[in-house]
């Protein structure tokens, strides 16, 4: 029981706010998923000649409800850090929407 009580402050600290930079990195992917679903396809052949494959699609509720990716990004950063983003979503060089 004492161990659990000692871990409680550590767990509470893990849930605390993060820096704006960390939040921006974490929220960038959420904004990308709000813009469009993401997916991957994989095909392979085993040594016995057996063919296998995978198919994965990720669709966010933000995309389904039609939320603006920039609004998703801004609210996500604010929720995680308690501060507004230091720069807009569309200023990221990797943003392709």
Buried (B, 14 or more C-beta within 10 A) or exposed (E): EEEEEEEEEEEEEEEEEBEBEEBBEBBBBBBBBBBEEBEEEEEEEEEEEEEEEEEEEEEBEBBEEEBEBBEBBBBBBBEBBEEEBEEEBEEBEEBEE
